[in-house]
């Protein structure tokens, strides 16, 4: 069990480092206003799945 926990901690740390490195490079290209969370939207868009709002629509707000 300790090996599994150590491995999952390592994967989590590496993924955080990867996200930060991508964010740094994107900012260096002139997109300082993008945040790492925007990456999730870009992944969904690239798969052909438009992002959906996480909040309900207001009644009559079509």
N, C-alpha and C positions, 0 to 999 in steps of 0.2 A: 504493500500500500504506500509506503514511503517513496518508492521509486515512481509510482504513478503521480503522486502529489508533486514531487520534484520535477517530473517531466512536464506536467501541466503548468507549473509555475514558470518553467523555462519557455514554453511555447507562448504563454501570456506576455512575458517580458519581451520576447522577440517580436511578437506582433505589435506591441506598443512602440518598440524601437522602429519597426518598419513604417508604421503610420506616421511617426514623427519625422522620419527621413523623407518620406513622400511629401509631407506638408512643407518641410523646409525647402525642398526643391521646387515645389509649385510656387511658393512665395518668391523664391529667387527668380522665377520666370516672369514675375510681375503681377501675380495674383495674390496679393497680401490679404485681401478681404475674404478669401476662402478659408474655411475651417476644416479640420480633419473629418468632421461628421458629414461634410458634403460628399465625401468619397462614397458613402453608402448610397446616396441618391444617384451618383454617376454610375455605380455598378448596376443598379436596377434599370436605369435608362439604357445602358449598353446591352442589357439582356432583352430589351424590348418591353420591359414592364415599367409603366409610368409610376412614379411615386404617388402614393395616396396620402391625403392629409390624415393626421392622427387625431384630429378633433372632429366632432360631428358638425354637420352643416346646420346653420340656423334655419328654423322653419321659414319657408318662403324665400330663401336666399339663393334660388337657382339663378 
